Amino acid sequence: MPLLTGAEPFRHEGGPTAVLLCHGFTGSPQSLRPWAEHLAEHGLTVSLPLLPGHGTRWEDLGVTGWQDWYAEVDRELRLLRVRSARVFVAGLSMGGALALRLAARHGDAVSGVMVVNPANKVHGVAAHALPVLRHLVPATKGIASDIAKPLSRELGYDRVPLHAAHSLRNFFRLVDGELPQVTQPLLLMRSPQDHVVPPADSARILGRVSSTDVTEILLEQSYHVATLDHDAERIFRESTAFIGRLAPGAVKEPGLGKEGTTRGG
């Protein structure tokens, strides 16, 4: 199937410090592209891949699972490590869970973690029925575009395939068990008004990771997709400050230093 316009992956060849960005469940790179472009403008190498089953039609997501989504970001991390001195991982929602698993499994190969409204659990009574319900109902109502900012929209599916949701539930359980292996500096940014992921998920993550360098920031003006919302610029500023603190000299002023190359698709 052809990609939806705007769902293309984003890559930028910049300096020796790299950032791997992971988008969310049923979403696409579009939700993180402004963040990726900001990081690229500040001289960083950036990779924002399109996860399998995303960016086309919801039926394509229904035949994929967490192993496919994680394999994609794991591959990207390994590629970045070959040509980068340091790699940071970041993500929104499920992308936050992907980033945390990368940190847990790759250890010192990851220099820091930045997550926005990270998801840790599939909530609600229906979650417990997923093992059976997924064989009876193909999909349910979508979760995309929870944004407070008028006219701002997320490019995501309007349906959630239940086979994929069941796989996501299993993935969250797996990541929850691995959170104590996360030791890297952690920047967690969350929206108190989030209609997709409750505050309990961030609290659970903060309570289980082994990181000693932890920063939590509240995004008071935004809903779930905060990277496209009122607090987007704050996310961008806080992330470059976080990287700059941990990797002195890595963050450049826009227009200065090595220009690099950018490509989509």
Helices and strands as residue ranges (DSSP letters): E 10-13, E 17-22, G 29-31, H 33-41, E 45-48, H 58-61, H 66-83, E 86-92, H 94-106, G 107-109, E 112-116, H 125-133, E 139-141, E 159-161, H 162-178, G 179-181, E 186-190, H 199-208, E 214-218, G 226-228, H 232-246, E 261-264
